[in-house]
Each structure stands twice: as C-alpha cells, then as structure tokens.
Amino acid sequence: MIKFTAKIILITGLTLFIACNKQGDTIVKNGQAKELIDYVNPLMGTDSDFSLSNGNTYPAIATPWAMNFWTPQTAKMGDGWAYKYDDKTIRGIKQTHQPSPWINDYAAFSLMAVTGDLKYKEEERASYFSHKAEIVKPNHYSVYLADYDVTAEVTPTERASHFRFTFPKADSSYIMLDAFFKGSMVKILPKERKIVGYCRNNSGGVPENFHNYFVAEFDKDFEVNHTWGDDWNLIKNSMESEGEHVGAIIGFKTKKGEQVHVKVASSFISQEQAILNLKTEIGNDSFEKTKEKAANAWENELKRVVIEDENIDNIKTFYSCLYRVLLFPRKFYEYDANGSVIHYSPYNGEVLPGYMFTDNGFWDTFRAVFPFFNMMYPQLNSQIMEGLANTYKESGWLPEWASPGHRDCMIGSNSATIIADAFLKGNVNEKDVNILLEAILKNANVIEGRPVNSVGRAGGDYYNELGFVPYNVGIHENAARTLEYAFADFTIAKMVEKLNKKDLADEFYKKSYNYKNLFDSSSNLMRGKNEDGNFQSPFNPLKWGDAFTEGNSLHYTWSVFHDTQGLIDLMGGKESFVAKLDEVFEMPPDFDASYYGFTIHEIREMQIANMGNYAHGNQPIQHMIYLYNHANAPYKAQKKVRDVLTKLYSATPDGYCGDEDNGQTSAWYVFSSLGFYPVTPSIDEYVIGSPLFKKATITLENGKTFVISAPNNSKDNVYIESALLNGKVWNNSFINFEDIQRGGELEFDMNATPNKKWASNPENVPYSLSK
C-alpha cells in the first residue's frame, strides 16, 4: 500500500498545507504549487478518431499562441488524426499548424532518427514506442524509439525549436527531414551543417506563392548525405532535391549516449527570414536553455490563474484546459531585422507590416475563448483585432474560419460578435475601429463576391428581406443561420450604439428579434420555415443537421443568447421555459441521423454521455445550462454545471466529451470551474454557475486581482447558499465585467441542498434585450 504524507510548512508567517500524492505531485490548499506546467497533460483528448471524438486533439509542443507547433506523428502524412493515443508506432516529430483534424494541416515537415539499415519511407522507418517511455509537456516532448535505441526530444519557441537525439553506439546513425507532399525542396549544406528548403503542403486557403521555408542546423559533421525524390526514390550522395515530395538524409557514426542537437526554424516569408528567426529565438542557447524559456513562457500565463484546492485531478484538468485555451489563434506574423512586425498574407500572398493571426473557427470560439481574452488578455485581443482589420484590407472580407486563409467551414457571422465584444470592452485600437465597422457591415449586407460560402452571410439577402433564411431555397442549415445572424445583429447594434449611430443601432436591434420568426408555438421549439412563411414539414425535433448545424432543434432553440427573456415569453413563461430545459436532460438520447446518412461522431458523443439530449460535446448548446438563471432557477444550473465539470472532463486521453475546437470546449471548463460563464458576448455580464474550487485567484492585465472563494466547497456542496461581493450580500445570478476588472473578491457559501430563494427575484436575473 502506498502511504500518503502531509506536512506543515511555515513561510513568512503563512501556513501552507501541502500533501503529496503517490506520483509526488503537490496539492496546494492555501498556497501555490511551484510549477503549474506540471499539471498540464497535452495528451488530454488524444484518444480520438473519425468515429468518436474525446477531444480530437494532438499533443501540441509549443509556446502560447505560437506560429509553429510540434507533435509526434503516429499516422501517415496528410492524416488529420496525426497522433492517436492508441497507435503503437511513431514516424517522426513534425512541425504542425493544424487547428482541427477536420480542417487538417498545412506547412508540415518532420524530423526522424534511425540506426542500422537505412529506412526512410514513412511506414518503414516508423518505430514502436510506449507511453511508459514518453514525456509529454507543453514545453518538452521526449520519446524512446525502441526499434533504433534512440531517444528523440524537442522543445519549442514561437517560430523555432530545438531537437536532441540520443544515439546508441552505431556505425550507421541517420537523421532525416521529410519535407512532405504537394511540393517541397531540400538542400544539404555539409560545410554549414545545415539542411534548408521549403514545404508547400496545405488543405486550401493559401495563395499560389505559399511556402514554408525551413532551416535545420546540426552540431555534428555529416559523413553521409542523401536525398529522395518523388515516389520515395533514393538519390544517394546528393545534396539537393525538388519535386512533389522530397526529403533529406544525413548520417554519421555515433558513440553510446552521444547526443546530436538540431536547431530548426521556419518562415512563411523567406529562407533568409527563417535563418533570422533561428538566430533571434534560439541563437547559441542550449537545449536545456530553450526548454527553460519555453517553460517560463507557459508559467507566466498559467500563473495568471492560481487554483487552491485539495482535488489534484480537478487541478490537472483545469490547467490542461487552460493550456488549450492559450494555443489558438496562431501568431501568423514574424519580426524583421529591425524588430518590426511583418506577416506573409495568406490572402494576397504579399509580405506586409502589422499583425496577422489565424487557425480559428469563430463559430466555436466566439462563445467563450474570445470573452476569456477580453477578460484576461486585452492587449493580445487588440492585436488580434488589428489582424482582423488586416485580413479585411487584404482579402476584402472578414474571416469566419481561417487556416491560414479563408476556409469554407461552418456557418454564421460570428466575426461581428468577436469584434463588437472586443470594442465594447475597450480592446480595439482607435485606428482599427472604422475599418472593422466597415467590414462588419459589408458582411451583413453584401452577398456577392464572397470568397467561400462560410464568409459573409449565405442567404443574407433572404434574411434581410424576409427576416429569416428559408428552408426550401437550397441553403443548408438555414434555421441555424437565422439564429446566429440575429445574435450577430444584436452585437452590431451594441457596437454602433456606442459609436452614437442611433439609426443604424435601431435597424440592427430590430433585426436581432428575427429569431422570433422561427419559433413554433405548437412545439415551443425553433423550426425551419419555407419562403412562403409556412413552417417546413414534417418536423422532427430530434433530426440533426438539415435546418440546423451539427445539432437539432432541441439544441438550437436556445441560441437566443441576447434575449432569453424574449424566448421565455414565447414559451409561455418561466415555468414552461424551465420545463423545456429539463426535458432536454430528462429524455433519452434519441436522435435522427438521416440527414447525414450515418451516425456522425457528435451524435454518438451525445448518446453515450448519459445526459439525455444535452450534447455538450458540440458548441451550440454549451451555454444552455446557464439559462436556468434567467428563469430564477439558478439552483438547477448549479447542479448541472457541476455534473458536466466532473463527469465529462478529465486530464486524460479520453478527457473531453467531443471536439475540443480551438480552445472553446476548454474555455467552457475554465470559466465554469471559476464559477461563471459569458452567455452573451458583447454584454458586460457573466452568468454564475457553481464554482469548482475552494479558491481561485485571477491576476488581471491591469495588475488587479480578483478572487473567487468557496471555502466549504466539496463534491456534495454544489449549491450556492449565499454570496458576497467585496463583503456585501450579492443576490444576483450574474456578475459584471467591471466588477472583475476592478479587482476584489466573490465569496460563495456552498451547500449540499439547493437554496431556491437565492437570486429568485425578477431583478436578480442576467441581461435580456426584452427585459
């Protein structure tokens, strides 16, 4: 039996209780663990495949928001599921920019080491490995390549990385650089101990001149140099190869335990810029120094939220989710020789000044990721807004799914929400306001010339004329589009109202009520409507897709983020509204998948979660639980929020209940475990749920701290008995943005039984446009 130990440590008059678990981790009750990065598990969500997503993640070895990530590659080149936890072999460690397996990768290349007979084709060179001989941290990946007796390691910077290969005694040891398919070039420079070249692989969204230029600098002389050309054709003793898919191989003798280091950097701008990135970000640093700098980069961000609690598993899940929130969007910019910010435009192919960010699906991230940035990272978000202004100037449109340029994926006009929320919270630079407003209005009103269907508003002409996108005019997911456009119109109205454009604000406030056009009073649900104004028929609330996006009517009915009171009124009052919410959780997980022709993974994830028809694994319904607060039933939200936090998330390979999606599903956990959630982006309120921890201290960018404390929190004490804000009784089921930004403390008294009187008056409910 493993014994647990505990000791009391006195530090400057403070008593810290530190308990050690069997792995030696520290559990902190009244103080902070030394290294928060040790709580992060980048393998969370990697036990996934096409049929079932437990996150659909890969271990991203990177610094926060980095231009490049690195990941071990277990799958074949081009497979979106590049690393699957149950795979047994590794083909290499690749530079990746993939935001999602469904979007896939671009600008990827990999390094791999082998010994003995030369094996360079990706399936032949693959080595068996074990998670028992694998170290996976955000700043460091290490794996034992069993077939070659080699340990391969990588540690990252924003635009570069440092590899370390530990070899056995061997007459033939090799390191190869696979430049991947869809166009590549390699050149070996033995005198400089370098491999340079480029890769062009992509899945769309790039200009014709797209390249990722790379440089790999070794600390050992080459005794062998080969390349391969198309069709894996080995070209012995060659220095250069160019074609559809090429690679480079260098070789040497090694002693037992000999370490060979490779410093790697890349650039979307030029070969010279790649060399500059290497010099700037690594230079003469050792592997350990690079690793330390990457750890510090993570620690600086993770310590912005300090959790104090005895439950080590929940702490690990929190920081593993926070790590995911801080990966995207990607910094798609570089620094020139003068230190100025420049970027290669994935829209027009030019090299231009200023910021650019990419790899983000706003359909997912408008909900909680960008609200988190507005709360915690206003300076970063202002840079992202500048990047959106640059996107508009370079492409003529705002992005909705960028990777790296416009991609035809998902629906909505959610760039408007992201911009409006940032503007209303003071996070848009003055120079960018007018150009972003112009872009938002173009998205809302111009139908022709959109580069892909997901950009702008598909069906926007119908929406502007009829007040909805019709079901029967050939525009898929029409009801979902109508609901999302209506919310976007609300956020536009809030923005232009602050800009003193009253007539324009009135126009968009009026359009934001368009959600009512799809409400079917006979079912108390949203329903597709034909061009003639009649509801489409037959209607099955359990049918996924069709009029909706990756969900059904039971999921999308709640997508009235800005006017829950209006929805309550349509349903006949708070009692009927709460009953309809309850129904989603209490009914069996029945579904109709006929629109897709097979059971898509999102459906399967809902089915197996044992929460009725509540589909937390996909984004449309993730705010729904908090709507109980609008009906003066916050105790119901408290219980269900805690259930989701503790049953559907864990810091394990199967730790998500669906696609993680650029930090959104993680952001739900981060916000909800702190005790509140941004149900209505662009409004200065967060809706209160059930805090998971005894204490959380948030350090804001303005230097203030905001503390959420629940001293008697426990597994059973999930209900709020009462609350104090800065020592004063707080009976509202929401908290304001400015209350947090000013710093202070929100203290909860938790209980095992619900207090139905807390926040039970009409004035205690969160914002609604109709209220």
C-alpha positions, 0 to 999 in steps of 0.5 A: 500500500502506498502511504500518503504524507502531509506536512506543515510548512511555515513561510513568512508567517503563512501556513501552507498545507501541502500533501503529496500524492503517490506520483509526488505531485503537490496539492496546494490548499492555501498556497501555490504549487511551484510549477503549474506546467506540471499539471498540464497533460497535452495528451488530454483528448488524444484518444480520438478518431473519425468515429468518436471524438474525446477531444480530437486533439494532438499533443501540441509542443509549443509556446502560447499562441505560437506560429509553429507547433510540434507533435509526434506523428503516429499516422501517415502524412496528410492524416488529420488524426496525426497522433492517436493515443492508441497507435503503437508506432511513431514516424517522426516529430513534425512541425504542425499548424493544424487547428482541427483534424477536420480542417487538417494541416498545412506547412508540415515537415518532420524530423526522424532518427534511425540506426542500422539499415537505412529506412526512410519511407514513412511506414518503414522507418516508423518505430514502436514506442510506449507511453511508459517511455514518453514525456509529454509537456507543453514545453518538452516532448521526449520519446524512446524509439525502441526499434533504433535505441534512440531517444528523440526530444524537442522543445519549442519557441514561437517560430523555432525549436530545438531537437536532441537525439540520443544515439546508441553506439552505431556505425550507421546513425541517420537523421532525416527531414521529410519535407512532405507532399504537394511540393517541397525542396531540400538542400544539404549544406555539409560545410554549414551543417545545415539542411534548408528548403521549403514545404508547400503542403496545405488543405486550401486557403493559401495563395499560389506563392505559399511556402514554408521555408525551413532551416535545420542546423546540426552540431555534428559533421555529416559523413553521409548525405542523401536525398529522395525524390518523388515516389520515395526514390533514393538519390544517394550522395546528393545534396539537393532535391525538388519535386512533389515530395522530397526529403533529406538524409544525413548520417554519421557514426555515433558513440553510446549516449552521444547526443546530436542537437538540431536547431530548426526554424521556419518562415512563411516569408523567406529562407533568409527570414527563417535563418533570422528567426533561428538566430533571434529565438534560439541563437547559441542557447542550449537545449536545456536553455530553450526548454527553460524559456519555453517553460517560463513562457507557459508559467507566466500565463498559467500563473495568471490563474492560481487554483487552491484546492485539495482535488489534484485531478480537478487541478490537472484538468483545469490547467490542461484546459487552460493550456488549450485555451492559450494555443489558438489563434496562431501568431501568423506574423514574424519580426524583421531585422529591425524588430518590426512586425511583418506577416506573409498574407495568406490572402494576397500572398504579399509580405506586409507590416502589422499583425496577422493571426489565424487557425480559428473557427469563430463559430466555436470560439466566439462563445467563450475563448474570445470573452476569456481574452477580453477578460484576461488578455486585452492587449493580445485581443487588440492585436488580434483585432488589428489582424482582423482589420488586416485580413479585411484590407487584404482579402476584402472580407472578414474571416469566419474560419481561417487556416491560414486563409479563408476556409469554407467551414461552418456557418454564421457571422460570428466575426461581428460578435468577436469584434463588437465584444472586443470594442465594447470592452475597450480592446480595439485600437482607435485606428482599427475601429472604422475599418472593422465597422466597415467590414462588419457591415459589408458582411451583413449586407453584401452577398456577392463576391464572397470568397467561400460560402462560410464568409459573409452571410449565405442567404443574407439577402433572404434574411434581410428581406424576409427576416429569416433564411428559408428552408426550401431555397437550397441553403443548408442549415438555414434555421441555424443561420437565422439564429446566429445572424440575429445574435450577430445583429444584436452585437452590431447594434451594441457596437454602433450604439456606442459609436452614437449611430442611433439609426443604424443601432435601431435597424440592427436591434430590430433585426436581432428579434428575427429569431422570433420568426422561427419559433413554433408555438405548437412545439415551443421549439425553433423550426425551419420555415419555407419562403412562403412563411409556412413552417417546413414539414414534417418536423422532427425535433430530434433530426440533426443537421438539415435546418440546423448545424451539427445539432437539432432543434432541441439544441438550437432553440436556445441560441437566443443568447441576447434575449432569453427573456424574449424566448421565455415569453414565447414559451409561455413563461418561466415555468414552461421555459424551465420545463423545456430545459429539463426535458432536454436532460430528462429524455433519452438520447434519441436522435435522427441521423438521416440527414447525414446518412450515418451516425456522425461522431457528435451524435454518438458523443451525445448518446453515450454521455448519459445526459439525455439530449444535452450534447455538450460535446458540440458548441451550440448548446454549451451555454444552455445550462446557464439559462436556468438563471434567467428563469430564477432557477439558478439552483438547477444550473448549479447542479448541472454545471457541476455534473458536466465539470466532473463527469465529462472532463478529465486530464486524460486521453479520453478527457473531453466529451467531443471536439475540443475546437480551438480552445472553446470546449476548454474555455467552457471548463475554465470559466465554469470551474471559476464559477461563471460563464459569458452567455452573451458576448458583447454584454458586460455580464457573466452568468454564475454557475457553481464554482469548482474550487475552494479558491481561485485567484485571477491576476488581471492585465491591469495588475488587479486581482480578483478572487473567487472563494468557496471555502466549504466547497466539496463534491456534495456542496454544489449549491450556492447558499449565499454570496458576497461581493467585496463583503456585501450580500450579492443576490444576483445570478450574474456578475459584471465585467467591471466588477472583475476588472476592478479587482476584489473578491466573490465569496460563495457559501456552498451547500449540499441542498439547493437554496431556491430563494437565492437570486429568485427575484425578477431583478436578480436575473442576467441581461435580456434585450426584452427585459 
